[in-house]
C-alpha cells in the first residue's frame, strides 16, 4: 500500500482527516506518517511537539500498513463500545 491508497482506506474507514497527516504536515494532536531520508516514521505528535509511540520502517508499504492497522483497530473498538459512531 502507498500513501494514496492509505488515504483512500482511511477515508473509507471514516477516520477524520484531522486525526492524521500523510503528506508532511506536522500538526499537533495528530498521528503522522512521514518520510525521513531513507526511512518512514509513524508517530503521534502531542500538543507540546513531543513524538510518542514512534515506529520506524524501511518501506512505505510497511509504514502504511502499520498506520492503517492502528486506525482500523481504533475504529473497531469505537464500534464495539458505541464511541464516536
PDB file with SEQRES, HELIX, SHEET and CRYST1 records, atoms N, CA, C and O in Angstrom:
SEQRES   1 A   85  UNK UNK UNK UNK UNK UNK UNK UNK UNK UNK UNK UNK UNK          
SEQRES   2 A   85  UNK UNK UNK UNK UNK UNK UNK UNK UNK UNK UNK UNK UNK          
SEQRES   3 A   85  UNK UNK UNK UNK UNK UNK UNK UNK UNK UNK UNK UNK UNK          
SEQRES   4 A   85  UNK UNK UNK UNK UNK UNK UNK UNK UNK UNK UNK UNK UNK          
SEQRES   5 A   85  UNK UNK UNK UNK UNK UNK UNK UNK UNK UNK UNK UNK UNK          
SEQRES   6 A   85  UNK UNK UNK UNK UNK UNK UNK UNK UNK UNK UNK UNK UNK          
SEQRES   7 A   85  UNK UNK UNK UNK UNK UNK UNK                                  
HELIX    1 AA1 UNK A    3  UNK A   13  1                                  11    
HELIX    2 AA2 UNK A   17  UNK A   19  5                                   3    
HELIX    3 AA3 UNK A   60  UNK A   81  1                                  22    
SHEET    1 AA1 4 UNK A  20  UNK A  21  0                                        
SHEET    2 AA1 4 UNK A  30  UNK A  36  1                                        
SHEET    3 AA1 4 UNK A  39  UNK A  45 -1                                        
SHEET    4 AA1 4 UNK A  51  UNK A  57 -1                                        
CRYST1    1.000    1.000    1.000  90.00  90.00  90.00 P 1           1          
ATOM      1  N   UNK A   1       0.846  -1.167   0.000  1.00  0.00           N  
ATOM      2  CA  UNK A   1       0.000   0.000   0.000  1.00  0.00           C  
ATOM      3  C   UNK A   1       0.900   1.241   0.000  1.00  0.00           C  
ATOM      4  O   UNK A   1       1.963   1.249   0.621  1.00  0.00           O  
ATOM      5  N   UNK A   2       0.459   2.289  -0.706  1.00  0.00           N  
ATOM      6  CA  UNK A   2       1.197   3.558  -0.705  1.00  0.00           C  
ATOM      7  C   UNK A   2       0.338   4.626  -0.021  1.00  0.00           C  
ATOM      8  O   UNK A   2      -0.765   4.339   0.445  1.00  0.00           O  
ATOM      9  N   UNK A   3       0.851   5.861   0.037  1.00  0.00           N  
ATOM     10  CA  UNK A   3       0.155   6.931   0.751  1.00  0.00           C  
ATOM     11  C   UNK A   3      -1.222   7.228   0.166  1.00  0.00           C  
ATOM     12  O   UNK A   3      -2.169   7.467   0.915  1.00  0.00           O  
ATOM     13  N   UNK A   4      -1.345   7.216  -1.146  1.00  0.00           N  
ATOM     14  CA  UNK A   4      -2.627   7.486  -1.789  1.00  0.00           C  
ATOM     15  C   UNK A   4      -3.647   6.410  -1.438  1.00  0.00           C  
ATOM     16  O   UNK A   4      -4.794   6.713  -1.112  1.00  0.00           O  
ATOM     17  N   UNK A   5      -3.224   5.157  -1.508  1.00  0.00           N  
ATOM     18  CA  UNK A   5      -4.115   4.053  -1.151  1.00  0.00           C  
ATOM     19  C   UNK A   5      -4.488   4.109   0.329  1.00  0.00           C  
ATOM     20  O   UNK A   5      -5.634   3.845   0.692  1.00  0.00           O  
ATOM     21  N   UNK A   6      -3.528   4.448   1.176  1.00  0.00           N  
ATOM     22  CA  UNK A   6      -3.801   4.569   2.607  1.00  0.00           C  
ATOM     23  C   UNK A   6      -4.850   5.650   2.856  1.00  0.00           C  
ATOM     24  O   UNK A   6      -5.787   5.436   3.625  1.00  0.00           O  
ATOM     25  N   UNK A   7      -4.701   6.798   2.220  1.00  0.00           N  
ATOM     26  CA  UNK A   7      -5.668   7.879   2.377  1.00  0.00           C  
ATOM     27  C   UNK A   7      -7.065   7.411   2.011  1.00  0.00           C  
ATOM     28  O   UNK A   7      -8.022   7.704   2.727  1.00  0.00           O  
ATOM     29  N   UNK A   8      -7.194   6.691   0.911  1.00  0.00           N  
ATOM     30  CA  UNK A   8      -8.498   6.176   0.488  1.00  0.00           C  
ATOM     31  C   UNK A   8      -9.074   5.199   1.513  1.00  0.00           C  
ATOM     32  O   UNK A   8     -10.267   5.243   1.813  1.00  0.00           O  
ATOM     33  N   UNK A   9      -8.235   4.328   2.044  1.00  0.00           N  
ATOM     34  CA  UNK A   9      -8.691   3.344   3.020  1.00  0.00           C  
ATOM     35  C   UNK A   9      -9.099   4.016   4.335  1.00  0.00           C  
ATOM     36  O   UNK A   9     -10.075   3.607   4.964  1.00  0.00           O  
ATOM     37  N   UNK A  10      -8.356   5.042   4.748  1.00  0.00           N  
ATOM     38  CA  UNK A  10      -8.718   5.759   5.974  1.00  0.00           C  
ATOM     39  C   UNK A  10     -10.029   6.516   5.785  1.00  0.00           C  
ATOM     40  O   UNK A  10     -10.854   6.565   6.698  1.00  0.00           O  
ATOM     41  N   UNK A  11     -10.225   7.103   4.613  1.00  0.00           N  
ATOM     42  CA  UNK A  11     -11.489   7.779   4.314  1.00  0.00           C  
ATOM     43  C   UNK A  11     -12.642   6.781   4.360  1.00  0.00           C  
ATOM     44  O   UNK A  11     -13.701   7.070   4.917  1.00  0.00           O  
ATOM     45  N   UNK A  12     -12.429   5.606   3.770  1.00  0.00           N  
ATOM     46  CA  UNK A  12     -13.457   4.563   3.762  1.00  0.00           C  
ATOM     47  C   UNK A  12     -13.779   4.084   5.180  1.00  0.00           C  
ATOM     48  O   UNK A  12     -14.926   3.754   5.484  1.00  0.00           O  
ATOM     49  N   UNK A  13     -12.777   4.048   6.031  1.00  0.00           N  
ATOM     50  CA  UNK A  13     -12.962   3.649   7.428  1.00  0.00           C  
ATOM     51  C   UNK A  13     -13.714   4.714   8.221  1.00  0.00           C  
ATOM     52  O   UNK A  13     -14.277   4.420   9.275  1.00  0.00           O  
ATOM     53  N   UNK A  14     -13.728   5.933   7.728  1.00  0.00           N  
ATOM     54  CA  UNK A  14     -14.395   7.019   8.425  1.00  0.00           C  
ATOM     55  C   UNK A  14     -13.502   7.761   9.397  1.00  0.00           C  
ATOM     56  O   UNK A  14     -13.991   8.421  10.313  1.00  0.00           O  
ATOM     57  N   UNK A  15     -12.189   7.659   9.205  1.00  0.00           N  
ATOM     58  CA  UNK A  15     -11.234   8.357  10.070  1.00  0.00           C  
ATOM     59  C   UNK A  15     -11.250   9.839   9.704  1.00  0.00           C  
ATOM     60  O   UNK A  15     -11.178  10.201   8.529  1.00  0.00           O  
ATOM     61  N   UNK A  16     -11.343  10.681  10.717  1.00  0.00           N  
ATOM     62  CA  UNK A  16     -11.360  12.122  10.483  1.00  0.00           C  
ATOM     63  C   UNK A  16     -10.004  12.583   9.954  1.00  0.00           C  
ATOM     64  O   UNK A  16      -8.971  12.231  10.523  1.00  0.00           O  
ATOM     65  N   UNK A  17      -9.991  13.360   8.879  1.00  0.00           N  
ATOM     66  CA  UNK A  17      -8.720  13.835   8.298  1.00  0.00           C  
ATOM     67  C   UNK A  17      -7.841  14.602   9.282  1.00  0.00           C  
ATOM     68  O   UNK A  17      -6.622  14.631   9.117  1.00  0.00           O  
ATOM     69  N   UNK A  18      -8.433  15.221  10.300  1.00  0.00           N  
ATOM     70  CA  UNK A  18      -7.647  15.942  11.303  1.00  0.00           C  
ATOM     71  C   UNK A  18      -6.883  14.996  12.223  1.00  0.00           C  
ATOM     72  O   UNK A  18      -6.028  15.436  12.993  1.00  0.00           O  
ATOM     73  N   UNK A  19      -7.183  13.705  12.151  1.00  0.00           N  
ATOM     74  CA  UNK A  19      -6.557  12.725  13.038  1.00  0.00           C  
ATOM     75  C   UNK A  19      -5.186  12.266  12.564  1.00  0.00           C  
ATOM     76  O   UNK A  19      -4.429  11.668  13.329  1.00  0.00           O  
ATOM     77  N   UNK A  20      -4.864  12.545  11.296  1.00  0.00           N  
ATOM     78  CA  UNK A  20      -3.609  12.037  10.741  1.00  0.00           C  
ATOM     79  C   UNK A  20      -3.019  13.013   9.726  1.00  0.00           C  
ATOM     80  O   UNK A  20      -3.696  13.903   9.211  1.00  0.00           O  
ATOM     81  N   UNK A  21      -1.740  12.810   9.463  1.00  0.00           N  
ATOM     82  CA  UNK A  21      -1.030  13.597   8.453  1.00  0.00           C  
ATOM     83  C   UNK A  21      -0.165  12.645   7.641  1.00  0.00           C  
ATOM     84  O   UNK A  21       0.635  11.889   8.192  1.00  0.00           O  
ATOM     85  N   UNK A  22      -0.335  12.690   6.323  1.00  0.00           N  
ATOM     86  CA  UNK A  22       0.407  11.782   5.443  1.00  0.00           C  
ATOM     87  C   UNK A  22       1.364  12.498   4.503  1.00  0.00           C  
ATOM     88  O   UNK A  22       2.236  11.864   3.908  1.00  0.00           O  
ATOM     89  N   UNK A  23       1.215  13.789   4.363  1.00  0.00           N  
ATOM     90  CA  UNK A  23       1.945  14.494   3.315  1.00  0.00           C  
ATOM     91  C   UNK A  23       2.845  15.610   3.842  1.00  0.00           C  
ATOM     92  O   UNK A  23       3.017  16.635   3.183  1.00  0.00           O  
ATOM     93  N   UNK A  24       3.417  15.411   5.027  1.00  0.00           N  
ATOM     94  CA  UNK A  24       4.444  16.311   5.522  1.00  0.00           C  
ATOM     95  C   UNK A  24       4.024  17.354   6.542  1.00  0.00           C  
ATOM     96  O   UNK A  24       4.880  18.036   7.106  1.00  0.00           O  
ATOM     97  N   UNK A  25       2.725  17.497   6.794  1.00  0.00           N  
ATOM     98  CA  UNK A  25       2.286  18.471   7.784  1.00  0.00           C  
ATOM     99  C   UNK A  25       2.569  17.938   9.186  1.00  0.00           C  
ATOM    100  O   UNK A  25       2.242  16.794   9.500  1.00  0.00           O  
ATOM    101  N   UNK A  26       3.177  18.769  10.019  1.00  0.00           N  
ATOM    102  CA  UNK A  26       3.464  18.385  11.399  1.00  0.00           C  
ATOM    103  C   UNK A  26       2.474  19.101  12.312  1.00  0.00           C  
ATOM    104  O   UNK A  26       2.819  20.073  12.985  1.00  0.00           O  
ATOM    105  N   UNK A  27       1.262  18.613  12.325  1.00  0.00           N  
ATOM    106  CA  UNK A  27       0.175  19.209  13.089  1.00  0.00           C  
ATOM    107  C   UNK A  27       0.075  18.544  14.455  1.00  0.00           C  
ATOM    108  O   UNK A  27       0.016  17.318  14.540  1.00  0.00           O  
ATOM    109  N   UNK A  28       0.055  19.340  15.532  1.00  0.00           N  
ATOM    110  CA  UNK A  28      -0.068  18.753  16.874  1.00  0.00           C  
ATOM    111  C   UNK A  28      -1.373  17.970  17.044  1.00  0.00           C  
ATOM    112  O   UNK A  28      -2.364  18.232  16.361  1.00  0.00           O  
ATOM    113  N   UNK A  29      -1.352  17.021  17.953  1.00  0.00           N  
ATOM    114  CA  UNK A  29      -2.501  16.170  18.275  1.00  0.00           C  
ATOM    115  C   UNK A  29      -2.920  15.345  17.062  1.00  0.00           C  
ATOM    116  O   UNK A  29      -4.108  15.178  16.785  1.00  0.00           O  
ATOM    117  N   UNK A  30      -1.918  14.833  16.345  1.00  0.00           N  
ATOM    118  CA  UNK A  30      -2.133  14.098  15.100  1.00  0.00           C  
ATOM    119  C   UNK A  30      -1.170  12.921  15.013  1.00  0.00           C  
ATOM    120  O   UNK A  30      -0.035  12.997  15.484  1.00  0.00           O  
ATOM    121  N   UNK A  31      -1.632  11.837  14.408  1.00  0.00           N  
ATOM    122  CA  UNK A  31      -0.738  10.723  14.097  1.00  0.00           C  
ATOM    123  C   UNK A  31      -0.138  11.004  12.724  1.00  0.00           C  
ATOM    124  O   UNK A  31      -0.853  11.279  11.760  1.00  0.00           O  
ATOM    125  N   UNK A  32       1.173  10.930  12.657  1.00  0.00           N  
ATOM    126  CA  UNK A  32       1.892  11.377  11.461  1.00  0.00           C  
ATOM    127  C   UNK A  32       2.680  10.237  10.825  1.00  0.00           C  
ATOM    128  O   UNK A  32       3.322   9.444  11.514  1.00  0.00           O  
ATOM    129  N   UNK A  33       2.620  10.172   9.505  1.00  0.00           N  
ATOM    130  CA  UNK A  33       3.472   9.277   8.731  1.00  0.00           C  
ATOM    131  C   UNK A  33       4.303  10.174   7.832  1.00  0.00           C  
ATOM    132  O   UNK A  33       3.763  10.928   7.022  1.00  0.00           O  
ATOM    133  N   UNK A  34       5.622  10.089   7.977  1.00  0.00           N  
ATOM    134  CA  UNK A  34       6.495  10.976   7.211  1.00  0.00           C  
ATOM    135  C   UNK A  34       7.735  10.220   6.740  1.00  0.00           C  
ATOM    136  O   UNK A  34       8.242   9.339   7.436  1.00  0.00           O  
ATOM    137  N   UNK A  35       8.204  10.572   5.569  1.00  0.00           N  
ATOM    138  CA  UNK A  35       9.459  10.006   5.067  1.00  0.00           C  
ATOM    139  C   UNK A  35      10.602  10.876   5.562  1.00  0.00           C  
ATOM    140  O   UNK A  35      10.588  12.096   5.399  1.00  0.00           O  
ATOM    141  N   UNK A  36      11.576  10.243   6.158  1.00  0.00           N  
ATOM    142  CA  UNK A  36      12.742  10.939   6.696  1.00  0.00           C  
ATOM    143  C   UNK A  36      13.974  10.305   6.064  1.00  0.00           C  
ATOM    144  O   UNK A  36      14.483   9.296   6.550  1.00  0.00           O  
ATOM    145  N   UNK A  37      14.446  10.908   4.978  1.00  0.00           N  
ATOM    146  CA  UNK A  37      15.554  10.379   4.183  1.00  0.00           C  
ATOM    147  C   UNK A  37      15.222   8.980   3.678  1.00  0.00           C  
ATOM    148  O   UNK A  37      14.360   8.839   2.811  1.00  0.00           O  
ATOM    149  N   UNK A  38      15.870   7.956   4.187  1.00  0.00           N  
ATOM    150  CA  UNK A  38      15.692   6.598   3.672  1.00  0.00           C  
ATOM    151  C   UNK A  38      14.687   5.782   4.477  1.00  0.00           C  
ATOM    152  O   UNK A  38      14.459   4.614   4.161  1.00  0.00           O  
ATOM    153  N   UNK A  39      14.087   6.360   5.498  1.00  0.00           N  
ATOM    154  CA  UNK A  39      13.170   5.602   6.344  1.00  0.00           C  
ATOM    155  C   UNK A  39      11.825   6.312   6.454  1.00  0.00           C  
ATOM    156  O   UNK A  39      11.692   7.492   6.131  1.00  0.00           O  
ATOM    157  N   UNK A  40      10.848   5.567   6.913  1.00  0.00           N  
ATOM    158  CA  UNK A  40       9.495   6.071   7.128  1.00  0.00           C  
ATOM    159  C   UNK A  40       9.225   6.039   8.623  1.00  0.00           C  
ATOM    160  O   UNK A  40       9.523   5.053   9.297  1.00  0.00           O  
ATOM    161  N   UNK A  41       8.657   7.126   9.135  1.00  0.00           N  
ATOM    162  CA  UNK A  41       8.380   7.223  10.566  1.00  0.00           C  
ATOM    163  C   UNK A  41       6.883   7.426  10.794  1.00  0.00           C  
ATOM    164  O   UNK A  41       6.222   8.173  10.073  1.00  0.00           O  
ATOM    165  N   UNK A  42       6.372   6.749  11.807  1.00  0.00           N  
ATOM    166  CA  UNK A  42       4.994   6.924  12.232  1.00  0.00           C  
ATOM    167  C   UNK A  42       5.043   7.269  13.712  1.00  0.00           C  
ATOM    168  O   UNK A  42       5.682   6.575  14.503  1.00  0.00           O  
ATOM    169  N   UNK A  43       4.360   8.350  14.078  1.00  0.00           N  
ATOM    170  CA  UNK A  43       4.335   8.760  15.484  1.00  0.00           C  
ATOM    171  C   UNK A  43       3.149   9.671  15.743  1.00  0.00           C  
ATOM    172  O   UNK A  43       2.560  10.247  14.827  1.00  0.00           O  
ATOM    173  N   UNK A  44       2.821   9.782  17.019  1.00  0.00           N  
ATOM    174  CA  UNK A  44       1.797  10.736  17.447  1.00  0.00           C  
ATOM    175  C   UNK A  44       2.527  11.992  17.905  1.00  0.00           C  
ATOM    176  O   UNK A  44       3.419  11.921  18.751  1.00  0.00           O  
ATOM    177  N   UNK A  45       2.151  13.140  17.350  1.00  0.00           N  
ATOM    178  CA  UNK A  45       2.748  14.409  17.725  1.00  0.00           C  
ATOM    179  C   UNK A  45       1.829  15.089  18.731  1.00  0.00           C  
ATOM    180  O   UNK A  45       0.726  15.511  18.383  1.00  0.00           O  
ATOM    181  N   UNK A  46       2.280  15.196  19.978  1.00  0.00           N  
ATOM    182  CA  UNK A  46       1.422  15.794  21.002  1.00  0.00           C  
ATOM    183  C   UNK A  46       1.413  17.315  20.908  1.00  0.00           C  
ATOM    184  O   UNK A  46       2.128  17.903  20.097  1.00  0.00           O  
ATOM    185  N   UNK A  47       0.594  17.942  21.749  1.00  0.00           N  
ATOM    186  CA  UNK A  47       0.414  19.392  21.680  1.00  0.00           C  
ATOM    187  C   UNK A  47       1.667  20.188  22.043  1.00  0.00           C  
ATOM    188  O   UNK A  47       1.738  21.385  21.764  1.00  0.00           O  
ATOM    189  N   UNK A  48       2.649  19.545  22.658  1.00  0.00           N  
ATOM    190  CA  UNK A  48       3.903  20.216  23.002  1.00  0.00           C  
ATOM    191  C   UNK A  48       5.028  19.898  22.021  1.00  0.00           C  
ATOM    192  O   UNK A  48       6.173  20.299  22.229  1.00  0.00           O  
ATOM    193  N   UNK A  49       4.700  19.185  20.965  1.00  0.00           N  
ATOM    194  CA  UNK A  49       5.697  18.862  19.950  1.00  0.00           C  
ATOM    195  C   UNK A  49       6.462  17.582  20.219  1.00  0.00           C  
ATOM    196  O   UNK A  49       7.417  17.274  19.506  1.00  0.00           O  
ATOM    197  N   UNK A  50       6.059  16.827  21.239  1.00  0.00           N  
ATOM    198  CA  UNK A  50       6.723  15.565  21.551  1.00  0.00           C  
ATOM    199  C   UNK A  50       6.240  14.432  20.658  1.00  0.00           C  
ATOM    200  O   UNK A  50       5.063  14.351  20.308  1.00  0.00           O  
ATOM    201  N   UNK A  51       7.155  13.577  20.304  1.00  0.00           N  
ATOM    202  CA  UNK A  51       6.820  12.394  19.495  1.00  0.00           C  
ATOM    203  C   UNK A  51       6.549  11.225  20.432  1.00  0.00           C  
ATOM    204  O   UNK A  51       7.371  10.898  21.289  1.00  0.00           O  
ATOM    205  N   UNK A  52       5.407  10.610  20.264  1.00  0.00           N  
ATOM    206  CA  UNK A  52       5.011   9.490  21.103  1.00  0.00           C  
ATOM    207  C   UNK A  52       4.745   8.259  20.242  1.00  0.00           C  
ATOM    208  O   UNK A  52       4.302   8.373  19.099  1.00  0.00           O  
ATOM    209  N   UNK A  53       5.018   7.092  20.796  1.00  0.00           N  
ATOM    210  CA  UNK A  53       4.755   5.812  20.117  1.00  0.00           C  
ATOM    211  C   UNK A  53       5.417   5.755  18.745  1.00  0.00           C  
ATOM    212  O   UNK A  53       4.819   5.266  17.786  1.00  0.00           O  
ATOM    213  N   UNK A  54       6.633   6.244  18.646  1.00  0.00           N  
ATOM    214  CA  UNK A  54       7.334   6.325  17.366  1.00  0.00           C  
ATOM    215  C   UNK A  54       7.773   4.953  16.872  1.00  0.00           C  
ATOM    216  O   UNK A  54       8.339   4.154  17.617  1.00  0.00           O  
ATOM    217  N   UNK A  55       7.497   4.704  15.598  1.00  0.00           N  
ATOM    218  CA  UNK A  55       7.911   3.476  14.921  1.00  0.00           C  
ATOM    219  C   UNK A  55       8.616   3.865  13.626  1.00  0.00           C  
ATOM    220  O   UNK A  55       8.244   4.845  12.981  1.00  0.00           O  
ATOM    221  N   UNK A  56       9.631   3.097  13.250  1.00  0.00           N  
ATOM    222  CA  UNK A  56      10.394   3.374  12.035  1.00  0.00           C  
ATOM    223  C   UNK A  56      10.322   2.171  11.104  1.00  0.00           C  
ATOM    224  O   UNK A  56      10.387   1.023  11.545  1.00  0.00           O  
ATOM    225  N   UNK A  57      10.188   2.448   9.818  1.00  0.00           N  
ATOM    226  CA  UNK A  57      10.071   1.399   8.804  1.00  0.00           C  
ATOM    227  C   UNK A  57      11.003   1.710   7.633  1.00  0.00           C  
ATOM    228  O   UNK A  57      11.329   2.869   7.373  1.00  0.00           O  
ATOM    229  N   UNK A  58      11.419   0.672   6.942  1.00  0.00           N  
ATOM    230  CA  UNK A  58      12.290   0.852   5.781  1.00  0.00           C  
ATOM    231  C   UNK A  58      11.500   0.989   4.479  1.00  0.00           C  
ATOM    232  O   UNK A  58      12.052   1.396   3.456  1.00  0.00           O  
ATOM    233  N   UNK A  59      10.207   0.650   4.516  1.00  0.00           N  
ATOM    234  CA  UNK A  59       9.411   0.762   3.294  1.00  0.00           C  
ATOM    235  C   UNK A  59       8.121   1.539   3.548  1.00  0.00           C  
ATOM    236  O   UNK A  59       7.555   1.508   4.640  1.00  0.00           O  
ATOM    237  N   UNK A  60       7.685   2.226   2.519  1.00  0.00           N  
ATOM    238  CA  UNK A  60       6.426   2.960   2.569  1.00  0.00           C  
ATOM    239  C   UNK A  60       5.269   2.015   2.855  1.00  0.00           C  
ATOM    240  O   UNK A  60       4.375   2.330   3.640  1.00  0.00           O  
ATOM    241  N   UNK A  61       5.296   0.869   2.220  1.00  0.00           N  
ATOM    242  CA  UNK A  61       4.229  -0.108   2.379  1.00  0.00           C  
ATOM    243  C   UNK A  61       4.087  -0.572   3.830  1.00  0.00           C  
ATOM    244  O   UNK A  61       2.974  -0.639   4.352  1.00  0.00           O  
ATOM    245  N   UNK A  62       5.194  -0.890   4.475  1.00  0.00           N  
ATOM    246  CA  UNK A  62       5.145  -1.335   5.872  1.00  0.00           C  
ATOM    247  C   UNK A  62       4.614  -0.224   6.783  1.00  0.00           C  
ATOM    248  O   UNK A  62       3.821  -0.490   7.686  1.00  0.00           O  
ATOM    249  N   UNK A  63       5.044   1.006   6.549  1.00  0.00           N  
ATOM    250  CA  UNK A  63       4.580   2.132   7.361  1.00  0.00           C  
ATOM    251  C   UNK A  63       3.086   2.369   7.159  1.00  0.00           C  
ATOM    252  O   UNK A  63       2.360   2.610   8.123  1.00  0.00           O  
ATOM    253  N   UNK A  64       2.630   2.304   5.928  1.00  0.00           N  
ATOM    254  CA  UNK A  64       1.208   2.484   5.633  1.00  0.00           C  
ATOM    255  C   UNK A  64       0.369   1.379   6.258  1.00  0.00           C  
ATOM    256  O   UNK A  64      -0.682   1.648   6.840  1.00  0.00           O  
ATOM    257  N   UNK A  65       0.824   0.148   6.140  1.00  0.00           N  
ATOM    258  CA  UNK A  65       0.105  -0.982   6.745  1.00  0.00           C  
ATOM    259  C   UNK A  65      -0.009  -0.798   8.252  1.00  0.00           C  
ATOM    260  O   UNK A  65      -1.072  -1.029   8.830  1.00  0.00           O  
ATOM    261  N   UNK A  66       1.075  -0.387   8.883  1.00  0.00           N  
ATOM    262  CA  UNK A  66       1.090  -0.182  10.327  1.00  0.00           C  
ATOM    263  C   UNK A  66       0.078   0.896  10.729  1.00  0.00           C  
ATOM    264  O   UNK A  66      -0.716   0.695  11.648  1.00  0.00           O  
ATOM    265  N   UNK A  67       0.110   2.033  10.040  1.00  0.00           N  
ATOM    266  CA  UNK A  67      -0.801   3.127  10.375  1.00  0.00           C  
ATOM    267  C   UNK A  67      -2.252   2.720  10.139  1.00  0.00           C  
ATOM    268  O   UNK A  67      -3.129   3.053  10.936  1.00  0.00           O  
ATOM    269  N   UNK A  68      -2.504   2.011   9.061  1.00  0.00           N  
ATOM    270  CA  UNK A  68      -3.869   1.547   8.790  1.00  0.00           C  
ATOM    271  C   UNK A  68      -4.353   0.632   9.916  1.00  0.00           C  
ATOM    272  O   UNK A  68      -5.493   0.756  10.365  1.00  0.00           O  
ATOM    273  N   UNK A  69      -3.513  -0.268  10.365  1.00  0.00           N  
ATOM    274  CA  UNK A  69      -3.899  -1.190  11.442  1.00  0.00           C  
ATOM    275  C   UNK A  69      -4.227  -0.441  12.726  1.00  0.00           C  
ATOM    276  O   UNK A  69      -5.150  -0.824  13.444  1.00  0.00           O  
ATOM    277  N   UNK A  70      -3.483   0.620  13.024  1.00  0.00           N  
ATOM    278  CA  UNK A  70      -3.770   1.431  14.216  1.00  0.00           C  
ATOM    279  C   UNK A  70      -5.184   2.002  14.138  1.00  0.00           C  
ATOM    280  O   UNK A  70      -5.965   1.874  15.081  1.00  0.00           O  
ATOM    281  N   UNK A  71      -5.503   2.628  13.013  1.00  0.00           N  
ATOM    282  CA  UNK A  71      -6.819   3.251  12.881  1.00  0.00           C  
ATOM    283  C   UNK A  71      -7.939   2.226  12.735  1.00  0.00           C  
ATOM    284  O   UNK A  71      -9.047   2.457  13.219  1.00  0.00           O  
ATOM    285  N   UNK A  72      -7.674   1.103  12.079  1.00  0.00           N  
ATOM    286  CA  UNK A  72      -8.689   0.062  11.942  1.00  0.00           C  
ATOM    287  C   UNK A  72      -9.038  -0.520  13.314  1.00  0.00           C  
ATOM    288  O   UNK A  72     -10.211  -0.756  13.604  1.00  0.00           O  
ATOM    289  N   UNK A  73      -8.041  -0.749  14.148  1.00  0.00           N  
ATOM    290  CA  UNK A  73      -8.291  -1.271  15.493  1.00  0.00           C  
ATOM    291  C   UNK A  73      -9.037  -0.238  16.331  1.00  0.00           C  
ATOM    292  O   UNK A  73      -9.961  -0.588  17.066  1.00  0.00           O  
ATOM    293  N   UNK A  74      -8.653   1.006  16.231  1.00  0.00           N  
ATOM    294  CA  UNK A  74      -9.336   2.074  16.954  1.00  0.00           C  
ATOM    295  C   UNK A  74     -10.800   2.150  16.538  1.00  0.00           C  
ATOM    296  O   UNK A  74     -11.689   2.292  17.378  1.00  0.00           O  
ATOM    297  N   UNK A  75     -11.038   2.056  15.247  1.00  0.00           N  
ATOM    298  CA  UNK A  75     -12.415   2.101  14.731  1.00  0.00           C  
ATOM    299  C   UNK A  75     -13.213   0.893  15.202  1.00  0.00           C  
ATOM    300  O   UNK A  75     -14.393   1.016  15.530  1.00  0.00           O  
ATOM    301  N   UNK A  76     -12.574  -0.271  15.236  1.00  0.00           N  
ATOM    302  CA  UNK A  76     -13.246  -1.484  15.710  1.00  0.00           C  
ATOM    303  C   UNK A  76     -13.699  -1.307  17.164  1.00  0.00           C  
ATOM    304  O   UNK A  76     -14.811  -1.693  17.523  1.00  0.00           O  
ATOM    305  N   UNK A  77     -12.846  -0.731  17.979  1.00  0.00           N  
ATOM    306  CA  UNK A  77     -13.169  -0.504  19.389  1.00  0.00           C  
ATOM    307  C   UNK A  77     -14.294   0.539  19.517  1.00  0.00           C  
ATOM    308  O   UNK A  77     -15.198   0.380  20.337  1.00  0.00           O  
ATOM    309  N   UNK A  78     -14.233   1.596  18.712  1.00  0.00           N  
ATOM    310  CA  UNK A  78     -15.285   2.606  18.741  1.00  0.00           C  
ATOM    311  C   UNK A  78     -16.641   1.985  18.428  1.00  0.00           C  
ATOM    312  O   UNK A  78     -17.631   2.281  19.096  1.00  0.00           O  
ATOM    313  N   UNK A  79     -16.687   1.131  17.424  1.00  0.00           N  
ATOM    314  CA  UNK A  79     -17.940   0.486  17.035  1.00  0.00           C  
ATOM    315  C   UNK A  79     -18.397  -0.475  18.127  1.00  0.00           C  
ATOM    316  O   UNK A  79     -19.573  -0.485  18.491  1.00  0.00           O  
ATOM    317  N   UNK A  80     -17.496  -1.265  18.642  1.00  0.00           N  
ATOM    318  CA  UNK A  80     -17.834  -2.256  19.665  1.00  0.00           C  
ATOM    319  C   UNK A  80     -18.462  -1.603  20.892  1.00  0.00           C  
ATOM    320  O   UNK A  80     -19.431  -2.119  21.449  1.00  0.00           O  
ATOM    321  N   UNK A  81     -17.903  -0.463  21.312  1.00  0.00           N  
ATOM    322  CA  UNK A  81     -18.362   0.179  22.539  1.00  0.00           C  
ATOM    323  C   UNK A  81     -19.255   1.403  22.293  1.00  0.00           C  
ATOM    324  O   UNK A  81     -19.623   2.105  23.235  1.00  0.00           O  
ATOM    325  N   UNK A  82     -19.595   1.651  21.039  1.00  0.00           N  
ATOM    326  CA  UNK A  82     -20.511   2.736  20.707  1.00  0.00           C  
ATOM    327  C   UNK A  82     -19.941   4.124  20.952  1.00  0.00           C  
ATOM    328  O   UNK A  82     -20.674   5.043  21.319  1.00  0.00           O  
ATOM    329  N   UNK A  83     -18.645   4.281  20.751  1.00  0.00           N  
ATOM    330  CA  UNK A  83     -17.992   5.563  20.964  1.00  0.00           C  
ATOM    331  C   UNK A  83     -17.767   6.238  19.618  1.00  0.00           C  
ATOM    332  O   UNK A  83     -17.290   5.597  18.682  1.00  0.00           O  
ATOM    333  N   UNK A  84     -18.101   7.523  19.505  1.00  0.00           N  
ATOM    334  CA  UNK A  84     -17.863   8.310  18.290  1.00  0.00           C  
ATOM    335  C   UNK A  84     -18.413   7.670  17.030  1.00  0.00           C  
ATOM    336  O   UNK A  84     -17.789   7.774  15.974  1.00  0.00           O  
ATOM    337  N   UNK A  85     -19.545   7.022  17.104  1.00  0.00           N  
ATOM    338  CA  UNK A  85     -20.099   6.401  15.897  1.00  0.00           C  
ATOM    339  C   UNK A  85     -21.127   7.265  15.239  1.00  0.00           C  
ATOM    340  O   UNK A  85     -21.689   6.884  14.212  1.00  0.00           O  
TER     341      UNK A  85                                                      
END                                                                             
